[in-house]
Amino acid sequence: MKIDYSDEKIEVKPALPVLPLRDIVIFPHMIYPLLVGRQFTVSALQEAMILDKHIFLCAQKSPAVENPGRDDLHETGVIARILQVMKLPNGTLKVLVEGLIRARIRALKKTGSFFTGRIQVIPIDRTRDKETEALSRMVSELFTQYVRLNRRMPEEILLSISSVNDYQRQSDTIAAHLLLKMETKQDLLELETVKRQFERLSEILRSELEILQLEQKIDGSVRESLSKDQREFYLKQQLKAIREELGQADDVTNEVDDLYEKLAKLAAPPEVKEKVEEEIKKLSKMHPYSAESAVVRGYVDWIVGLPWNIYTQDRQDFGKVKSILDGDHYGLDKAKKRILEHLAVLKVAGKVKGPILCLVGPPGVGKTSLGRSIARALDRKFVRMSLGGIHDEAEIRGHRRTYIGSLPGRIIQLLKKAGSANPVFLLDEVDKIGRDFRGDPAAALLEVLDPEQNMTFSDNYLEIDFDLSKVLFVTTANSTAGIPPALMDRMEIINLPGYLEHEKVHIFRDYLLPKVKNELGLENIKTEFNDASVNEIIRDYTRESGVRELERQLNSLLRKTAQKIAEGNKHKSFPFSARRINELLGAPKYLHTDIKAVPEPGYAVGLAWTESGGEVLPIEVSLMKGSAKLTLTGKLGEVMQESASAAVSYIRSHAEKFGLSPEFFDKMEMHIHVPEGAVPKDGPSAGITILIAALSALTHTAIKPNLAMTGEITLTGDVLAIGGLNEKLLAAKRSGMKDIIIPFRNKKDLPELPPELVKGLNLIMIKKIDEAIRIAFDNHLGRKIKTEPSEKKIGPGASPGLY
């Protein structure tokens, strides 16, 4: 359908997207900015941008309704044209619309998440008789008086009204500019004849003028009754009376005196005191209720509230320090030893010098609580700042005072909270810092953590240096992979490996059980857990390097015990057998990867590192008729796929040595699969396992039982070092593996492994792939792989076990 708008003909579709408005009514010929944030309104707007940028705007009957239906919308609104759409930083859309013509909804249906309405245009009233002209002049005069009396409306509006010749447009323009309630404006919009609109406008304007004239009369009478001197005296007396009523007499003077008193007691460097004194003088000359005075007052409060040169005394009994660390955490001997060395230097030298400690380990091993224990052992204050997800550099350095609501960064805020300039400051999750257009927080941390720079740390809000050199910074991370290199260069990495099963049993009995019983009020109830029941929880209901899930499962068990007591059970003792635990916790949550007791050709067991600890990694290889095709499945990462390709290439390049034809791969397809296909797997350490499994399939020879292996391979036959050896050996031991092939280059890691871990394991260190092949294909099946070039060659397609 076509509509007349000013001097143009506009084609409008009969069905348009509907955009409900809250607290606003839009009239034809007027341009309005709208903020669109609700999902269905955004969808309607997007649809309108497709349909010639036309949309139907109507007001909601109640602005409080979040998701309006048909009965919540006014029937009459305007067809509008979208002029501009702008996306704001908070995700909201700012839309500039122009009202075109009145219309009403005839039918409404839901299209996706938004409404589409069949629209009927209300024809423009073109009446131009003398009565309408008289009403037009009267309303125009009343509106002129209204604008001149109303201080909130600029007189420039009158210029836009005087240039309008069309009665309908004049009526709509005046209605749009009036400061009225939404309901009144909606009534005006629904009037279809220009004569009725003018009549209603004259009623509204007369009423508004009466109120404005009364306000002006009251204001004028007050002004006339007071001379300039009397008015000033009156206002001063009035202000004084108000302050006395509020108990704030001489507030400004008292506040300045208080600040000078705090400055006298402040143990800050001279340049800091000079800066504060300068700000207090500035404050004394300002009006107490001005915005600038609030900024200055807040700034001075922050500076005088900081712990300048306030230090706590470290604990002198080093034996006590060691006993507190040992008492708070079981195991973690390497980490505690390094921490004690650090604290010993701190005691002897009297200052923090050297790299920042960074505790790296999987979740739940005690990184954060270890930082808290360091503070308790040293008898220092403890503050913690979580860096996970921080994107804004201002979180570290603060905002400048020119910004509204500016504050110092979190470093300064937490030091004020600590009340001392030498707390133990834990920077948690340093590997999860983000960065975006607001800056790089990791770069801001460089100055904080560098001992050569942090004695003059500058916060954007303070604009004066603060000495952080006495602060003992400790950082934590789950992995070093996410730590920026420049930041890691300033840290000393202390790895916290996962706990062994016997360590978890000890932690369960001595730490978790007393803690959870105390939290649940069961201190006087006897709970009996034997080793079998504790191991049942650890093996079948948790899969982690730490003990957080173990604590949750214990909490679940004891909550059920508390419920029984609350229901009237009078028992003082509650035994927890393995069977009882299965009844209370249900079926086991985790099933450990099944390892074949008797290996089959094409099957080998590898070892993998995960964030929750180590896992065994069975690898299966199957051969089929085909042509030189390698298929990899099991949700393998790019690096692991490359390791598989390297393994196959090594076998092909040394085919004769293994009794295979050089062309064996031309007439077959090889499928390598790593079970538990939904779990992502990556890394190069499975290279040796893939090679052994592939060779086993090609020669139809099973490998030695109870053998697991790990190592990265090269095309020249070398076996390279791997990471996560502690966790991998733990997984092997848990799965009953006896012989473990590891790279010779990991020999350096063996002294750091717990004796309980390596006990009962036969660790076989290799430098070359051939050594792994000789070990894996032992003579237990009456056949041994030749690792020297064979004179006898097997022709294409005749390799044993291929088809």
N, C-alpha and C positions, 0 to 999 in steps of 0.2 A: 504494500500500500504506500501511496505517496502523501507526504505532508508538506504544508507550506511553512517555512521557517525563515523570517526576515525576507530576503530577496532570493531565496533558493528553494528548489524542490528537492526533498530528501526521501529516498526510497527506504522504507522500514519494513522488515519482515513482520508478519502477523503474530509469530511466536518468538518471544524474547526471553533470555535468562533474567531471573528476578533477583535483585540485590536488596535484602531488608536493611533498613537504616535504624539506628538507635539514637534517640535524643536529637534528631534533626529532620526537618521537612524541606525538600528542595522544590523550588518553583521554576517554571519555564524562563528562558532567556538569562538565567543566572549561572555563573561559573563557581563551582565549589571544590575545595580539596577534601577528600575523604581518606580515612585510614582504614584499610581493609586487612583484617587479621584472622577472622574465623575461617575454617577450612572450606565450608560450603560457599561462603561469599567469595573466597579466592577462586574456587572452581567456577562459579558463575561469571566472575570477571574474565577468567581465561577463555571461557566459551564465548563471551561477548567480543573479545579481541578477534576471534575467528569470524564472527557474524557481523562484519562491517562496523565493529566498535559501538554497536547500539545495545543498550541495556535498560531494563525497567526498574526504576527506583521507587520503593514505597516504604513508609514508616511502619515500625512495629508498634502495636498498641501498648506493650509494656517493654521498656528497654531492658529489664532484668532477665527476660527469656533468652537463654543462650542458643537454643535450637528451635526457632519458631516454626509453627505449622500454619496451615491455611487460615485458621481462626485467629491467629496471633497477628495477622497483617491487615493493614488498612487496604480497602479495595482500590482507592483512588491514589495515583501517584503520577510520576512523569516519565516519559521516554527521554533518555539522556544519551549524549554522545561522549565517549571517552576520549579526552584530549591528550592525556599523558599518564604514564604509569612509571613509578619509581620505587625500587626496592630499598627499604631502610636497613641499617645494620642489624636490627633486632629481628629481621625476617618479615616484618609487616610491610604491606604495600601502600604507598601514598599515591592516590589516584585523583586526577583532575577531571571533573565531569562538567558538562554543560547541559542544563535542562532545555529540552526542545518543546514539548507539548504535553498537556494533560492527557491522561489515559486511565482506563480502569481495567482490572483483571476480570476476565470472563470465565476463564478455566485455568486451573493450576495443576500441574503434575510434577512429580519428582523425577529428574533425569540424573541418574548417578547420585551424587551427594548434594546437588543443588536443585532449585525449583525452576521450571520453565512455565511461563504463563502465556495464554492466548489473550492478546491485548486488543482493547477497543479504544480508538482515539476519540477524545471528547473534542468536538469541533470548536474552533476559535470563534468567540462572539464578536462579530464585526459591527455591532450596533453603533450608530453615530448620530442619534437624535439629540435634541436640545437638553432634555432631562439628563442624559448621560454626560453631556458636556458640562452641565452645571455641577453634577456630582464630582466629575473629574477635577474641576477647578477648586471645589470646596476641599476635597481630600488632599490636593496638592498644597493648598494653603495650610491646612492643619498639620500636614507632614513637615512643612517648613518650620512651623512653630515648635513642633516636637523635636526636630533636630537641634534647633538653637537652644532649647531648654535642657536637652539631655547632654551631659558632659561626656558620656561614653561614645558619642557619635560625632565623627568629623563632619564639618560643613561641606566638604568636597562631595558628599553624597548628593547634595542638592543639584550640583552641576550635571550629574548623570541622569537625574530625574527630569530636569528641564529640557534635555535634548530628546526625550521620548515623545513621539507624536501618537503612537498607537495606544488606545485606551486599555486594551487587554495587557499589553506589556507594561504600561504605567502602573496598573493595579498590581501585577505580579512583582514588579521591582520594589514598590513600597512595602508590600507584604513581606518580602524576603528580608528587608532591612530592619523591620520592626523587632524590638527586643521583647518577644512574647513567649509564652509557654508553647510547647510542642502541640498540645491539643488545639489551641487557638489557631495556630498556623495550619493544622490539618483541616480545620473547619473552613478556613479561607480557601484552601486548595480545592476542596470538594464543591464549592459554589461554582456553578457552570456558566452563569451569565455575568457579564461585566458590571451590570447595574447592581445586582445583589452584592457583588464583591465591593463596589464603591460604598454602598450603604453600610455594609458590615465594617469596612475600614473606617468610615466616619465615626461610627459608634466607638470603636476601639480607640481611635486617636483622641476623641473628646475625653474619654475616661482617663487615658494616660496623661493628657495635658493637665487635667485637674490635679492629678497627683504631683506632676512636675512643678506646677505653679505653686502648690502648697509647700513643697520642699524649698522652692526658691524664696517664698515669703518668709518661712521660718528662718532660713539662712540670712536673708536680708535684715530681718528684725534684730537678730543677734549681732550682726556686724554694725548696724547703726547705733546700737545701745552702748557700744564700747569704742572709746577712742583708741588710737594706736598704743599709747602708754598703758591704758587700762587693760587692753587686750593682752599685751605682753605680761603684765603683772598677774592678770587672771590665769593665763596659761601656766605661768611658773608656779603659782599657788596650787593650781589644779594638779600639776605634775608632782609637786611636793606632797600633796595630800594622798595621791595615788601610791607614791613610794612608801609613805608612812603606813598606809593600810596594808601594803604587801610586805612590810618589814624590810624594805630595801633602801632606807634613807642613807644617803651618802655612799651608795653602793660602789660608785666608780672610784671614789677616793679610797675606800677600804680595799677594793680589789687591787689597785695599784700598790698600796702599802703592803698587802699580802704577798704580791709578786716580788717586791723589793726584799721582803723578809726571806722568802724562799731563795732568792738569788744570793743573799748573804751567806746562807747555809750550804750553797751548792759547791761541791768539791770538783769543779770542772776546770779545764785549762783556761788561761786568761782570755784567749780569743773568743771562747764560748761565752764567757761572762760579759765581754764587751758587746757581743751580738745581742744577748738577752737584754742588757741594759738599754741598748739602742731601741729595741722593740718595745720595751715598757714605756719609754719616754714618748714614743710614737702613739702608744695606746692611750696615755694620759691626756693627749690633745684631741682625741677622737670623740665623736658622739657615741655614748655607750650602746645605742641600739642600731648603729650602722652595720652594714654587712662587712665592711673592712675591719671594724674593731673585733668582730667575732673571729675573723681569720687570724688576726694578730694574737688575740687571746689564746686561741687554740694552739698556735705555733709556740708561744711562750710556755704554755702548760706542758707540751710535749718535751721541750728541751729541759725544763726544770724537773720533769718527772723521770728522766733517764738516769741510769745508775753510773754517772761519771765517776771513775776511780773508786767504785765500790766493789770490793773483792771479798769472796768468802775464803776462809782458811782451809787448805787441803788437809785431809787426814794424814797424820804423821806416822801412824803405826802401819807399816807396809804389810806386815803379816795379817792384820785385820782386813786390809784391802783385798788381799788374795783370798782370805776365807769367805768374804762376802761374795766375790765373783764365783767361787766354787760352790757356795751354798745356794746361789740363785739359779745356776745352770749345771746340769749334769753333762759330762763329756765336753765336746768343743775344745779339747785340750790345746790344739794348735792356735786356735783363735785367742783363747785366754792367755796363753804364753806370750803371744805378740802384744796383746793389750797390756799385760803386766810390764813388758819391756818398755813400752811407750810411757806408762805411768811412772816407771822407775826413772827414766830420763827426765820426765817432768818434775819429779821430786828433787833430783840432783841438780838439774840446771835451773829449776825455778821458773821456767818459761816453756811455752809450746813452740817447738821448732821441728821442722821436718814435714814429711807428707801427711796428709789427712788420712785417717783410717777409713776404709770402705769395706763394710761387711757384705759379702756377696754370697747368696745361697738361695735355695728354693723356699717357697712360702712355708711358714710354720716352724722354722728351725730355731727361732729365738733371736733374730737380728735386732728388732726394736726393743725387746726386753733386755737384751745384752747392753744396749746403749743406756737404758734406765739403770741397770746394775752398775755401770761404770760411774754414773753420777752418785749413786748411793754409796759405792765403795770409797769414792773420793770425798764424800760429804759436800758435794756441790749441788747447786740448783740444776734442774733438768727441764729443758724445753724441747719440744718436737715440732717440726714443720714438715708437712706432707707435700712433696713436690709432684705427686702424681697428677697429670692432666693440666698442670700450670702452663698457660700460653703467654701470659702478659709479663713483660720485663718489669713492669711497675710493681708486681707482687714482691720482687726482690728489692728494687731500688726506690719504690714509692713514686708518688706524683708530685709535680711542682706545685707550689702554692697558688699559682694562677688558675688552677682547675678548681671548679666548685666541688666541695666535699673531699678535697685531697687529703691524703694521709701518708705517713711514712710507710716504707715497705715492711714486709712481714718480719724481716731480720730485726729491725729496730723495735717493732711492736712486741716481739717475743722477749727481747732483752729487757724492755720496760716491765713486762709481766714477770720475768725472772727476778728482777730487783737486784741483779749483780752483773758485773761486766766480765765474769769468768765462769759462766755456767757450762754444763755439757750440753751442746746444741746438736740434736739429732736431725739430720736432713734425710727424711725417709723417701724411698722410691726414687732415687736420683736417676734411674734408668728410664723413667716414664715421663720426663719433662717434654713438653710439646713446644712448638714454635709456630708463629703465624705473623700476620701483618703488624701485630702489636709489639714485636720484638722477639728476642731470643733469651729466655730466662737463663739458659745454661751459660751464655756469654756473661751475663750479669753475675753469675755465681763464681766466675773465675777470680774476680777481685776478692770476693768473700773468703774463698778457700786458699788463696795464695799467701803463705806466711810472709812473703816479701812485700805484699801490697796491703794486706787487710788491717794494718795498723793505722791506715789513713782511709778507711772506708767512707765513701761519700754517698749519702742518701739524698735523692732529689728534693725531698721535702725539707730536710734539715738544712741543707746547703752548707753544712760544716762537717768536718771529719770526726768520725767516731772510731776509737781504737778497738778492733776485734782480735788483736793478737793474743789476748789472754783467754779467749774462748776456746774450749776444746770441742772442735767440730768432729762429728762422726757421721758418716753417710751409710746408707744401706741400698742394696739393689738385688733383684732376682737374677740378673745376668749382666755381664759386662758389655754385651752386644749393644745395648741401648744407651750406654754412657758416651757422650761426645769425647773424641780423643783428647782434645785440649784440656777437658775437665779431668779425665782419667789420669793425665800426666801429673796432676797435682795430688794424686791419691796413692795410697798403698793398699793393694787388694788383699783382703783376708777372706779366704774361701771357707764357708761354713757348710760342710758336706751333710748329706742326710744322715739320720740316725739309723744305726743297726737295730735289729729286732731286740737283742738283749738290752740295748740302751733304752729303747722305747718301753720295755717292761719295767726297767728301773725308774724311768721318768713317770710312768703310770702309777707306780706304787708310792714313790716318795714325793712327787710334786703334784700330779694332776688329781689323784684321789683325795688328798686332804683339801686341796683348793676347791674342788667341786662340791664336796660334802659341806664345807663351810659356807659356800654360796647358797646351797639349798637348805641349810639349817639341819643337816643330818649328822652333826659332829658326834652325837651320843649314840648313833646307830652303828652297829658292827656290820661291816660288809666284807664278805670273804670272796676274794678272787684268787684262784690258783693259777699256776703258770699256763696251764692248757687253756683256761678261759680267756686270759689276757692275750695269749697268742691268737686265739680265735678271733678276737676283736681286731687285732692288728692285721692279720692276714686276709680275713674275709670281709671286713667292713671298712677298711681304710686303704687308700692307695696314695701315699704321700711320703715325702722325705721328712717332713716335720711331724708335729704331734697335734695340729689344730683339729683335724678330723677325728683323731682319737679322743680328744677332749669332748667333742660334740657327741660322740657315741656314748661315752661315759656319762655325760650329762643326761642323755636320753634314758639310759638304764636307771640312774638314780632318781630321775623325775617320776618314773613309773613306781619306784619304791616309795617315794614321798606320797604318791597318790594312794597306795595301799595303806600307808599309815594314816592318812587323812580319812580313809574310809573305815577305820576302826581296827586295823590289824595291829595287834599288841606285841608282835615279835620284836625282840631287841637285836636279832641277828638275821641277816639275809645273805645266804650263800649264792654265789653266781657260778654255776658250772657251765661248761661249753654248751650243753643241751639247753640250759635255762636261758643263755644268751641268745641262742637261735630262736627260742620262743618269743623273747621280748623284742628283739631287733628285726625279726622276720628273716626271710631268705637272704643269704650273703649278697652284698652289693657288688662285689668284685670277684670275678672268676679268673684266676691266674692262667696265663697262656699255657695251653696243654703242649707238653713236649713229648714226642714219640719215644717210648722206652727203647724200641728197636728201630733205628733209623732205616729209611728206605732210600733207594737211589733217587737222586734229585732233591734231597732234603738236607738242610744244614741249619744250625742254630747260631744266630748272631746275638750281639748285645747292643742295646740302644740306651741313650740318655734322654730323659724327659724332665720337664720342670718339676714333676712330682716324684722324681727319683729314676732308678734304672728299670729297664724291662728287657726280657728276652725277646728275640726277634727271629722267629722261624722263617726260613726262606724256602720256597718250593719252586722247582723248575720242571717243566713238562715239554716234551719234544713231539712234534707232529710233522706230517708230510707238508711240504710247501717249498718256498723258494726264498731263502736268505731274509727272513723277517724276524725281528725281535719285538716281542710284546711285553710291556711292563704294566703291572696292575698293583693296586694296594694303596692308592693315593700317595704316590711317591713324589718328593720334591725334585727340583731340577738337579741338584747336586747328586742325589741318590741315583737318578736316572743316568747321569754321566758316569757314575761308578759302575753301573751295570754294563754300560757300553764298553768301558775300559776293560772289564773282566772278560767279556766275550771277545774283544779284540786281542787280548793277551792269549786266550786259548787258541784262537785261529792262527795267530802268528807262531805258536809253538805246537801246532797240531801233531807234527810227527813225533815229538817227544812224548806225547800222551797216547801214541798208537792210533791216531786219527788221520784220515786223509786230509790233505790241505784244502780239498774242495768240499769238506763235509757239510759246511753251512749252506752250500748252494742248493741242496735238496731237502731242506728242513725249515721248519719254523720253531723258534724257541720262545716259550712263554714263562716269564719270571713273575711270580706272585708273592707278595708279602701279606700274610693273613691279617685279619681285622682291618679290612679294606677301608672302613669309614674313618680310621684314625690317620691323620696326616703324619708322614714320616720323611725325614730328610737328613742329609749329612753324608760325608764320605766314608765313615768308619765301617759301613757294611760291605765295602768293596771285596774284602777277602772272603766273606761269607757267601756272597753272590757267586764269586769265582769257583769256590769249592762245590757249591750246590749245582752249578752248571756242569762242572767236570764230572760230578757224580752221576748226573743224568746221562751225559754223553757216553760214559764208559759203563753205565748200568752197574755201578759199584756204590754200595752204601758206605757212609763214613763211620768212623769210630763212635760208639755210644758214649753218652754223657760228656760230649765235647761241645764247647761253645767257643766262639772266636770273635775277634774285633780287630780292625786295622784298615787303614787306607792303602790302596795299591797304586802302583804306577805301571805304565806300559813297559818299562824296562825291568820289572820284576821286583822292585823294592817294596817294602811294607813300611809305611810312615806312621808317625805317632798319632794318637787319638786323645780326646778329652773325656772327662767324666768317668775316669777309671774306677774311682771309689764306688759310684752308683752302679756301674755296669757289673762289677764283681759282686756287689750286694744282690743284684737281680739273679746272677748265675747261681749264687749260693742258695738263694731262696727257691730256685727251680731244681735243685739237686744236681747241678752240673759239677763234675769233678775236675776235668782237665780244661784249662782255659788258655787259648792261644792269644797272646798280646804282642804288640810291636816291641822290638828290642829297645827302641828309642823311648819307651815309657819306663825304662828301668829306673830313671831318676825319680819317678813318682812312688816307687815301692817303699822307701823308708818312711814315707808319710802315711801309709795305709795302716789302719788299726790292726794290731795282731789278731784280734778276734775275727776280723774279716778274712784274712788270708789263711787262717787255720783250716786245714782240711781241703784246701784248693791246691791243685798242681798247676802253677803258672808256667807256661812254656813261652819263652821270648824268642821271637824270630826276626831275622833281618830281610829274608827273601821269601818270595811266594813259594818256591820249590820246597822250602822247609815246612811250610804249612801243609803242602800237599802230601809230603811223606808222613807227617803226623796224622793227618785226617784219614788217609787211606791206609790204615794199618793192615796187617795180614790176617785180620780176624775173619774175613770171608774167603780166605784161600786165594786171594788175588791182590796183587800189589801194583800200583800205578808206576810205570817207568818214568823216571825223571831224567833219564839220559836219552839221547836220540835213538830211536829204534830202527833196526835195519829192516824189519818187516813192516810194510805199509798196508793199511787197510784201504781197499778201494772205495770209491764214492758209493754211498748207500749201503755199505757192508759193515759199518761200525756196529759193534754189539749193542743191542738194546735200543737202537734208534727207532725201529718200527715194530 
